[in-house]
C-alpha cells in the first residue's frame, strides 16, 4: 500500500474511527483500524464487535493495499503533526510508514485477515432522521440507563415510533427519562433497543454533523449512513419495561420552581446528606412552604426553603438526590414542575414550557 492524502481529512476520519476501538487483550485486532486503499479512496474501518464504523476519504492511490494498525497510535501521531498539509502512508517491510515533509513514524501492523467483517444492512425501506434530533433524543435519556449489564434491557436506550414522533426512553428501575422528538417522515417501528455504550459512541461520532442520517434496521442491527460515514450497532433482543403504567395519572401536589434555584439548593443540601444520599421534601401548600432537608449524624443537618408556587395537599417524601440532579441537562425550561400523587409513588419532573421531556424518580423507602 502506498497513498498520499490531506492530513486534516485523514486525522478527522481516523479520529472518528479510533473512538470505536478499545483495549482488547485477547483480540488485539480490535484495537486496530483497518486501512483499505483502492480506486482513489481510502476506506477506514473499526469495530469492537458491538459497534462498527466505516469512513471513506479521497486519496491519491499509488499502490493499492490493506493494512491494520493501532488506531490510537496512528491518530495520536497524525493529530499532533503541525505545519504539514499532506501525509503519506506506505507499507514498508510489513509495517506502516507514516511520513510528512518534516517527520515520519513506523507503526507495527497486524494481520488484516483477522479483522472482523462489519455488517452491511440494507432494506427496501430505510428512513431518514435529523442527526441533531437523534443526538438530542439520545442525550436526553442517556443518564437514566443502567451502567450494569445484569439486565441488558435496562442498559439500553429504547426508541419507539408514535405517529409523527419518536419516543426515546431509558431507565435503571430507580428513575426513568422519556424524550419525545418530532419527526415528519420516518419508518414505523415498534421498538429499537440500542446498548448504552453504543449510544455514547454514536453521539461522539455524529455530534458535529447537522444534516439527516439514513437509518436501516433489521432484527439484530441498526445502521446510520451519512455521506461517506457508515455506522452499524447491535440492537438488543428484549422487551423494554412498560413504564407508562407506573406514571401517576392523578396529581395531588404540584410544585413549580425556578430550575436554577432548585439545582443550587440541591447542591447545598448534598453537603449534609447521609450515605444513602437522601434528601427530604416537605411541601405545605397552606403555608406556601417548599422545604428541602438533609441530615447526617456525623456532620449535621441542613434546611433550605425555596420560593415556589405550590398547590394541592401536604406531603413529605424522600429521594436519592443523585437520581434527581442528572435530569436538568435535559430540561431547557427556566421553570420546572414537580408533581406527586402520594409519598409512595414516583415524582414526575417536567419543564414548564417543554412537555417533550418527562423524568420519573422513585421515592426512597422509609
KOLNU-538168 format. One record per residue (C-alpha): residue number from 1; residue in three letters; chain; x, y, z. Coordinates in steps of 0.2 Angstrom, whole numbers, plus 5000, padded with zeros to 4 digits. Layout:
N
  nr rest kette    x    y    z
 NUM  ala     A    X    Y    Z
...
END
This chain:
366
  nr rest kette    x    y    z
   1  unk     A 5000 5000 5000
   2  unk     A 5006 5017 4996
   3  unk     A 4995 5033 4996
   4  unk     A 4995 5052 4998
   5  unk     A 4982 5062 5007
   6  unk     A 4977 5078 5015
   7  unk     A 4982 5077 5034
   8  unk     A 4966 5085 5041
   9  unk     A 4955 5074 5032
  10  unk     A 4964 5058 5037
  11  unk     A 4965 5065 5055
  12  unk     A 4946 5068 5055
  13  unk     A 4942 5051 5049
  14  unk     A 4955 5041 5060
  15  unk     A 4949 5051 5075
  16  unk     A 4931 5046 5072
  17  unk     A 4935 5028 5069
  18  unk     A 4948 5027 5083
  19  unk     A 4934 5030 5096
  20  unk     A 4926 5013 5092
  21  unk     A 4942 5004 5096
  22  unk     A 4947 4999 5113
  23  unk     A 4960 4989 5124
  24  unk     A 4956 4971 5120
  25  unk     A 4970 4960 5126
  26  unk     A 4963 4943 5120
  27  unk     A 4959 4951 5102
  28  unk     A 4972 4964 5098
  29  unk     A 4965 4966 5081
  30  unk     A 4950 4975 5089
  31  unk     A 4962 4989 5094
  32  unk     A 4966 4992 5076
  33  unk     A 4959 5002 5062
  34  unk     A 4959 4993 5045
  35  unk     A 4965 5004 5030
  36  unk     A 4960 4999 5013
  37  unk     A 4967 5009 4998
  38  unk     A 4959 5007 4981
  39  unk     A 4952 5017 4967
  40  unk     A 4957 5034 4974
  41  unk     A 4948 5030 4990
  42  unk     A 4955 5026 5007
  43  unk     A 4942 5016 5017
  44  unk     A 4945 5016 5036
  45  unk     A 4936 5003 5047
  46  unk     A 4935 5000 5066
  47  unk     A 4924 4989 5077
  48  unk     A 4923 4982 5094
  49  unk     A 4910 4968 5088
  50  unk     A 4896 4978 5097
  51  unk     A 4898 4993 5085
  52  unk     A 4907 4996 5069
  53  unk     A 4911 5011 5058
  54  unk     A 4917 5013 5040
  55  unk     A 4923 5030 5033
  56  unk     A 4929 5034 5016
  57  unk     A 4940 5049 5011
  58  unk     A 4948 5053 4994
  59  unk     A 4966 5050 4992
  60  unk     A 4980 5048 4979
  61  unk     A 4982 5029 4977
  62  unk     A 5000 5025 4971
  63  unk     A 4998 5007 4976
  64  unk     A 4983 4998 4982
  65  unk     A 4983 4988 4998
  66  unk     A 4976 4983 5015
  67  unk     A 4984 4986 5032
  68  unk     A 4978 4985 5050
  69  unk     A 4987 4996 5063
  70  unk     A 4984 5003 5081
  71  unk     A 4970 5016 5079
  72  unk     A 4976 5025 5095
  73  unk     A 4994 5026 5089
  74  unk     A 4990 5032 5072
  75  unk     A 4978 5045 5077
  76  unk     A 4989 5052 5091
  77  unk     A 5004 5054 5079
  78  unk     A 4994 5062 5064
  79  unk     A 4984 5073 5075
  80  unk     A 5000 5080 5083
  81  unk     A 5009 5084 5067
  82  unk     A 5009 5103 5064
  83  unk     A 5015 5113 5049
  84  unk     A 5012 5099 5036
  85  unk     A 4997 5098 5025
  86  unk     A 5000 5081 5017
  87  unk     A 5004 5064 5023
  88  unk     A 5010 5048 5015
  89  unk     A 5005 5031 5021
  90  unk     A 5016 5017 5014
  91  unk     A 5019 4999 5018
  92  unk     A 5037 4996 5022
  93  unk     A 5043 4978 5027
  94  unk     A 5026 4973 5033
  95  unk     A 5023 4989 5044
  96  unk     A 5015 5006 5040
  97  unk     A 5027 5021 5037
  98  unk     A 5018 5037 5040
  99  unk     A 5028 5052 5034
 100  unk     A 5026 5071 5031
 101  unk     A 5039 5084 5025
 102  unk     A 5046 5085 5042
 103  unk     A 5043 5069 5051
 104  unk     A 5039 5050 5049
 105  unk     A 5034 5036 5060
 106  unk     A 5035 5017 5058
 107  unk     A 5019 5009 5066
 108  unk     A 5018 4990 5069
 109  unk     A 5005 4981 5058
 110  unk     A 4993 4967 5062
 111  unk     A 4986 4953 5050
 112  unk     A 4972 4962 5041
 113  unk     A 4964 4945 5038
 114  unk     A 4960 4944 5056
 115  unk     A 4949 4960 5056
 116  unk     A 4931 4956 5058
 117  unk     A 4918 4959 5045
 118  unk     A 4907 4975 5048
 119  unk     A 4889 4970 5044
 120  unk     A 4881 4979 5030
 121  unk     A 4862 4982 5032
 122  unk     A 4851 4987 5018
 123  unk     A 4832 4985 5015
 124  unk     A 4819 4992 5004
 125  unk     A 4813 5005 5017
 126  unk     A 4826 5015 5025
 127  unk     A 4821 5031 5034
 128  unk     A 4830 5047 5037
 129  unk     A 4832 5056 5054
 130  unk     A 4839 5073 5058
 131  unk     A 4856 5069 5066
 132  unk     A 4855 5083 5079
 133  unk     A 4837 5077 5083
 134  unk     A 4844 5060 5085
 135  unk     A 4858 5066 5097
 136  unk     A 4846 5076 5107
 137  unk     A 4834 5061 5110
 138  unk     A 4849 5050 5115
 139  unk     A 4857 5063 5126
 140  unk     A 4840 5067 5134
 141  unk     A 4839 5050 5142
 142  unk     A 4856 5043 5142
 143  unk     A 4859 5047 5160
 144  unk     A 4845 5036 5166
 145  unk     A 4851 5020 5158
 146  unk     A 4859 5007 5169
 147  unk     A 4878 5005 5169
 148  unk     A 4876 4987 5174
 149  unk     A 4873 4974 5161
 150  unk     A 4864 4961 5173
 151  unk     A 4848 4966 5165
 152  unk     A 4853 4970 5147
 153  unk     A 4836 4980 5143
 154  unk     A 4840 4992 5157
 155  unk     A 4857 4996 5150
 156  unk     A 4849 5001 5133
 157  unk     A 4841 5016 5125
 158  unk     A 4823 5012 5119
 159  unk     A 4817 5020 5103
 160  unk     A 4798 5019 5098
 161  unk     A 4788 5027 5084
 162  unk     A 4772 5035 5088
 163  unk     A 4764 5044 5073
 164  unk     A 4774 5059 5070
 165  unk     A 4786 5057 5085
 166  unk     A 4800 5045 5090
 167  unk     A 4800 5042 5109
 168  unk     A 4817 5039 5117
 169  unk     A 4817 5031 5134
 170  unk     A 4829 5024 5147
 171  unk     A 4828 5018 5165
 172  unk     A 4838 5009 5178
 173  unk     A 4822 5005 5188
 174  unk     A 4826 5019 5201
 175  unk     A 4822 5033 5188
 176  unk     A 4816 5035 5171
 177  unk     A 4818 5048 5157
 178  unk     A 4807 5050 5142
 179  unk     A 4811 5062 5127
 180  unk     A 4799 5064 5113
 181  unk     A 4806 5071 5096
 182  unk     A 4795 5076 5082
 183  unk     A 4799 5068 5065
 184  unk     A 4790 5072 5049
 185  unk     A 4795 5057 5039
 186  unk     A 4800 5040 5047
 187  unk     A 4798 5022 5046
 188  unk     A 4785 5014 5058
 189  unk     A 4794 5003 5070
 190  unk     A 4789 4995 5087
 191  unk     A 4805 4996 5097
 192  unk     A 4823 4998 5095
 193  unk     A 4835 4994 5110
 194  unk     A 4852 5002 5107
 195  unk     A 4865 4997 5120
 196  unk     A 4870 5012 5131
 197  unk     A 4889 5011 5127
 198  unk     A 4885 5010 5108
 199  unk     A 4873 5026 5110
 200  unk     A 4888 5035 5118
 201  unk     A 4899 5031 5103
 202  unk     A 4885 5036 5091
 203  unk     A 4884 5053 5099
 204  unk     A 4903 5055 5098
 205  unk     A 4904 5051 5080
 206  unk     A 4889 5061 5074
 207  unk     A 4888 5076 5085
 208  unk     A 4897 5088 5073
 209  unk     A 4886 5084 5059
 210  unk     A 4870 5094 5056
 211  unk     A 4861 5085 5042
 212  unk     A 4850 5070 5040
 213  unk     A 4856 5052 5043
 214  unk     A 4849 5037 5033
 215  unk     A 4844 5023 5045
 216  unk     A 4842 5005 5041
 217  unk     A 4836 4992 5053
 218  unk     A 4834 4973 5054
 219  unk     A 4832 4961 5069
 220  unk     A 4849 4962 5075
 221  unk     A 4857 4978 5069
 222  unk     A 4854 4996 5066
 223  unk     A 4864 5006 5054
 224  unk     A 4867 5025 5051
 225  unk     A 4874 5032 5035
 226  unk     A 4879 5050 5031
 227  unk     A 4889 5053 5015
 228  unk     A 4905 5043 5017
 229  unk     A 4902 5038 5035
 230  unk     A 4893 5022 5040
 231  unk     A 4890 5016 5057
 232  unk     A 4882 4999 5062
 233  unk     A 4877 4994 5080
 234  unk     A 4870 4979 5088
 235  unk     A 4852 4980 5095
 236  unk     A 4846 4970 5109
 237  unk     A 4833 4957 5108
 238  unk     A 4821 4960 5123
 239  unk     A 4806 4970 5129
 240  unk     A 4808 4987 5137
 241  unk     A 4798 4989 5153
 242  unk     A 4780 4995 5150
 243  unk     A 4784 5011 5160
 244  unk     A 4768 5021 5155
 245  unk     A 4758 5010 5168
 246  unk     A 4769 5017 5183
 247  unk     A 4767 5036 5178
 248  unk     A 4754 5043 5190
 249  unk     A 4738 5048 5182
 250  unk     A 4732 5059 5196
 251  unk     A 4741 5074 5203
 252  unk     A 4738 5078 5222
 253  unk     A 4753 5090 5224
 254  unk     A 4762 5101 5212
 255  unk     A 4777 5112 5215
 256  unk     A 4783 5125 5202
 257  unk     A 4800 5131 5205
 258  unk     A 4815 5140 5195
 259  unk     A 4826 5127 5189
 260  unk     A 4842 5135 5194
 261  unk     A 4835 5139 5212
 262  unk     A 4831 5120 5213
 263  unk     A 4849 5115 5207
 264  unk     A 4858 5127 5219
 265  unk     A 4848 5121 5234
 266  unk     A 4851 5103 5230
 267  unk     A 4870 5106 5229
 268  unk     A 4870 5114 5246
 269  unk     A 4859 5101 5253
 270  unk     A 4870 5087 5247
 271  unk     A 4884 5093 5259
 272  unk     A 4874 5087 5273
 273  unk     A 4867 5071 5265
 274  unk     A 4869 5054 5273
 275  unk     A 4877 5038 5265
 276  unk     A 4861 5035 5256
 277  unk     A 4861 5052 5248
 278  unk     A 4844 5056 5255
 279  unk     A 4835 5072 5253
 280  unk     A 4818 5075 5261
 281  unk     A 4805 5087 5253
 282  unk     A 4792 5094 5264
 283  unk     A 4778 5103 5255
 284  unk     A 4765 5113 5263
 285  unk     A 4753 5122 5251
 286  unk     A 4744 5131 5266
 287  unk     A 4759 5139 5272
 288  unk     A 4767 5141 5255
 289  unk     A 4782 5132 5260
 290  unk     A 4794 5120 5250
 291  unk     A 4807 5114 5261
 292  unk     A 4822 5103 5257
 293  unk     A 4830 5094 5272
 294  unk     A 4846 5084 5274
 295  unk     A 4853 5076 5289
 296  unk     A 4869 5067 5293
 297  unk     A 4873 5061 5311
 298  unk     A 4892 5063 5308
 299  unk     A 4891 5081 5300
 300  unk     A 4875 5090 5305
 301  unk     A 4859 5095 5296
 302  unk     A 4853 5107 5283
 303  unk     A 4836 5115 5279
 304  unk     A 4833 5126 5264
 305  unk     A 4817 5135 5259
 306  unk     A 4814 5138 5241
 307  unk     A 4802 5151 5233
 308  unk     A 4789 5141 5223
 309  unk     A 4771 5140 5218
 310  unk     A 4763 5126 5227
 311  unk     A 4746 5119 5226
 312  unk     A 4737 5103 5232
 313  unk     A 4740 5093 5248
 314  unk     A 4753 5092 5261
 315  unk     A 4767 5080 5258
 316  unk     A 4784 5074 5265
 317  unk     A 4794 5062 5254
 318  unk     A 4812 5057 5252
 319  unk     A 4823 5054 5237
 320  unk     A 4841 5050 5232
 321  unk     A 4847 5067 5226
 322  unk     A 4859 5058 5214
 323  unk     A 4844 5052 5204
 324  unk     A 4837 5070 5203
 325  unk     A 4852 5080 5198
 326  unk     A 4855 5071 5182
 327  unk     A 4839 5076 5173
 328  unk     A 4842 5095 5172
 329  unk     A 4854 5094 5157
 330  unk     A 4839 5088 5148
 331  unk     A 4827 5102 5153
 332  unk     A 4828 5118 5143
 333  unk     A 4814 5127 5153
 334  unk     A 4819 5140 5166
 335  unk     A 4805 5134 5177
 336  unk     A 4801 5116 5181
 337  unk     A 4786 5107 5188
 338  unk     A 4787 5093 5201
 339  unk     A 4771 5083 5203
 340  unk     A 4766 5070 5216
 341  unk     A 4752 5058 5219
 342  unk     A 4757 5052 5236
 343  unk     A 4773 5049 5246
 344  unk     A 4774 5031 5240
 345  unk     A 4773 5034 5221
 346  unk     A 4785 5042 5209
 347  unk     A 4789 5061 5207
 348  unk     A 4787 5067 5190
 349  unk     A 4798 5082 5184
 350  unk     A 4795 5092 5168
 351  unk     A 4800 5108 5161
 352  unk     A 4785 5121 5162
 353  unk     A 4787 5126 5144
 354  unk     A 4793 5110 5137
 355  unk     A 4781 5095 5138
 356  unk     A 4793 5084 5127
 357  unk     A 4803 5078 5142
 358  unk     A 4797 5068 5157
 359  unk     A 4808 5062 5171
 360  unk     A 4801 5050 5184
 361  unk     A 4810 5047 5201
 362  unk     A 4806 5033 5213
 363  unk     A 4805 5039 5232
 364  unk     A 4816 5031 5245
 365  unk     A 4808 5018 5257
 366  unk     A 4806 5025 5274
END
